[in-house]
Amino acid sequence: MLRVYGIKNCSTCVKALKWLEAQGQQVEFIDYRANPVDPALLQDWVKQLGEWPKLVNRASMTWRNLDDALKTPASDADWLAIIATHPTVVRRPVTVKADGSAIAGFNEKKMIEFLG
């Protein structure tokens, strides 16, 4: 079963969920606005993705509306504080396989590769 983290009214999340279900995937959806993601899990995703900017959508309206002082996080703690206060900066959706491997965002070709 896949776990898909996102926001229930996000059009990209809705598209990804419909696509995954059409592929026969069993999916558990977790709305991270209602159920904040554990910081340890966020850090695990960052390790897999390579860096915070691959997990955080810096083109989002939420990011663009942040105070400029927050836009240059210097540590993991700074990134985690931003996400705790503004969970919608996390790229959507984050899809996690049973083995814990994760992918951020939705692109059919990349998702096919991710699912193997």
C-alpha positions in Angstrom: 0.0 0.0 0.0 1.2 3.5 -0.8 0.9 6.4 1.5 0.2 9.7 -0.2 0.8 12.8 1.8 -0.7 16.1 0.6 -3.7 18.4 1.0 -7.1 17.1 0.2 -8.2 20.0 -2.0 -4.9 20.3 -3.9 -5.5 19.7 -7.6 -2.2 17.9 -8.1 -3.0 15.5 -5.2 -6.4 14.8 -6.6 -4.9 14.1 -10.0 -2.2 11.8 -8.5 -4.7 9.9 -6.4 -7.0 9.3 -9.4 -4.0 8.2 -11.5 -2.7 5.8 -8.8 -6.1 4.3 -8.2 -6.5 3.8 -12.0 -3.2 1.9 -11.9 -4.6 -0.5 -9.3 -2.6 0.9 -6.4 -4.0 0.8 -2.9 -3.6 4.2 -1.4 -3.8 5.7 2.1 -4.1 9.5 1.9 -2.8 11.6 4.7 -3.7 15.3 4.7 -0.7 17.0 6.3 -2.6 20.1 7.1 -4.8 18.1 9.4 -2.1 15.5 10.4 1.3 17.3 10.5 4.2 15.1 9.3 6.6 14.0 12.0 9.9 16.0 11.7 11.9 12.7 11.6 9.9 11.6 8.6 10.5 15.0 6.9 14.2 14.6 7.4 14.1 11.1 6.0 12.4 12.4 2.9 15.1 15.1 2.5 17.9 12.5 2.8 16.2 10.5 0.0 15.5 13.5 -2.2 18.9 15.1 -1.6 18.1 18.5 -0.1 15.3 20.6 1.4 14.6 22.6 -1.8 13.5 19.3 -3.5 10.9 18.8 -0.7 9.8 22.4 -0.4 8.0 24.1 -3.2 9.7 27.5 -3.3 7.5 28.5 -6.2 4.3 28.2 -4.1 2.2 31.1 -3.1 2.8 30.2 0.5 6.6 30.4 0.1 6.4 33.6 -1.9 4.3 35.2 0.8 6.8 34.2 3.6 8.7 37.0 5.3 12.1 37.4 3.4 14.0 36.6 6.6 12.5 33.1 6.6 13.4 32.3 3.0 17.1 31.6 3.8 16.9 28.7 6.3 20.3 27.9 7.6 19.6 24.5 9.3 17.3 21.6 9.4 15.7 23.1 12.4 14.9 26.3 10.4 13.3 24.2 7.6 11.3 22.2 10.0 10.1 25.4 11.8 8.9 26.8 8.4 7.1 23.5 7.6 5.5 23.3 11.0 4.0 26.8 10.6 3.4 26.6 6.9 2.8 22.9 5.9 1.6 23.9 2.4 5.2 24.7 1.4 5.8 21.0 1.1 5.8 19.8 -2.5 2.6 17.8 -3.2 2.0 15.0 -3.1 4.7 13.0 -1.3 4.2 9.4 -2.2 5.8 6.7 0.0 6.1 3.0 -0.7 5.9 0.3 2.0 9.7 0.2 2.1 9.8 3.9 3.1 11.1 5.2 -0.3 9.6 8.5 -1.3 9.0 10.7 -4.3 7.8 14.3 -4.1 5.5 15.8 -6.7 3.5 14.1 -9.4 4.7 13.3 -12.9 3.3 10.1 -14.6 6.7 9.1 -16.1 8.6 9.5 -12.8 5.8 7.8 -10.9 5.9 4.8 -13.2 9.7 4.6 -12.6 9.2 5.0 -8.9 6.6 2.2 -8.7 8.8 -0.1 -10.7 
